[in-house]
């Protein structure tokens, strides 16, 4: 192995990754399609994290959820 080269994913790993990404995108879509006024701030936050993490929906959703959790405890 040389340096920081990534090992290629197996087909099974790639499929699992794509399935997870699809699930995350469905969750994001479900949240963003909501119309409840009391959830407007959460939708705005999620939109920000999605735009700040292009191509990384899992990271965007995780960061959003962590920010919501922290704000609930403060």
C-alpha positions in Angstrom: 0.0 0.0 0.0 1.1 3.5 -0.8 0.2 6.5 1.3 -3.4 7.4 1.8 -4.8 5.4 -1.1 -8.3 4.1 -0.5 -9.0 0.5 -1.2 -11.7 0.0 -3.8 -15.1 -0.9 -2.4 -16.5 -4.3 -3.1 -19.8 -4.3 -5.0 -21.6 -5.3 -1.8 -20.1 -2.4 0.1 -21.0 0.0 -2.7 -24.6 -1.2 -2.8 -24.9 -0.9 1.0 -23.5 2.6 0.8 -26.0 3.6 -2.0 -28.9 2.1 -0.1 -27.9 4.1 3.0 -27.6 7.2 0.9 -31.1 6.6 -0.6 -32.6 6.2 2.9 -31.0 9.4 4.1 -32.2 11.3 1.0 -35.7 10.0 1.7 -35.6 11.2 5.3 -34.3 14.6 4.2 -37.0 14.9 1.6 -39.7 13.9 4.2 -38.4 16.6 6.6 -38.1 19.3 4.0 -41.6 18.6 2.5 -43.2 19.2 5.9 -45.5 22.2 6.3 -45.8 22.6 10.0 -45.0 26.1 11.1 -43.5 24.8 14.4 -40.9 22.8 12.4 -39.9 25.7 10.1 -36.6 26.3 12.0 -35.7 22.6 11.8 -36.3 22.6 8.0 -34.2 25.8 7.6 -31.4 24.2 9.6 -31.5 21.0 7.6 -31.4 23.0 4.3 -28.3 24.8 5.6 -26.5 21.6 6.4 -27.5 20.0 3.1 -26.1 23.0 1.2 -23.0 23.1 3.4 -22.3 19.4 2.7 -22.8 18.9 -1.0 -22.8 15.2 -2.0 -22.7 14.1 1.6 -26.4 13.7 2.7 -25.4 11.4 5.6 -23.1 14.0 7.0 -25.7 16.8 6.5 -28.4 14.8 8.3 -26.1 13.8 11.1 -24.8 17.4 11.7 -28.4 18.6 11.6 -29.5 16.0 14.1 -26.6 16.9 16.4 -27.4 20.6 16.3 -31.0 19.9 17.1 -30.0 17.7 20.0 -27.6 20.3 21.4 -30.2 23.1 21.2 -32.7 20.9 23.0 -30.3 20.5 25.9 -29.3 24.1 26.3 
